[in-house]
Amino acid sequence: MKPDLNLVLAGFGGQGLLFAGKVAAYAGLIEGREISWLPSYGPEMRGGTANCSVCISDRPIGSPLVLNPNALIVMNLPSFDKFIGTVRPGGTVIVDSSMISKKVEESDIKAFYVPATKLAEDNGLKGLGNIILLGKLFAELGFCGAEALDASILKCVPASKPQMIEYNRQALRLGMNS
């Protein structure tokens, strides 16, 4: 039995946070676990704030809204400021350090700083900083099996963009090795 994942992914609309959350949720679904995926975004969407809550559990999920996450992926400063105080003691925070220069001050939270947006651009994976950060979360927490994560990429990447499958796999590997 794996520990529950109560994850918030947050940043600007257009950074792919809802997609990354969907990939995590589908991985849980593929493993036959209980899941929820709840997106939330401002009316502006691209450029506005966007976040989503993902729960993966072996027990029924009472509410899809994650108010006290044990994991946070954050890609912009306003989202960092909004959500950092909600992370449970012992939680894990993955910060896109190419977008956020602030550091996590709470000593009871494990923080990892990955320059995901820059890594994506430097490796020909522009727009996949979200998946790099998800790869880092996977490396740190092992919230699902590697096969389930790969199968989730196959499920979530639209059939109209088959070339994106390998790009997403590369982004996951970059994050896992960061």
Summary of the structure (lengths in Angstrom):
residues: 178
radius of gyration: 14.7
end to end distance: 26.8
largest distance: 44.8
contacts: 624
relative contact order: 0.19
helix: 39%
strand: 23%
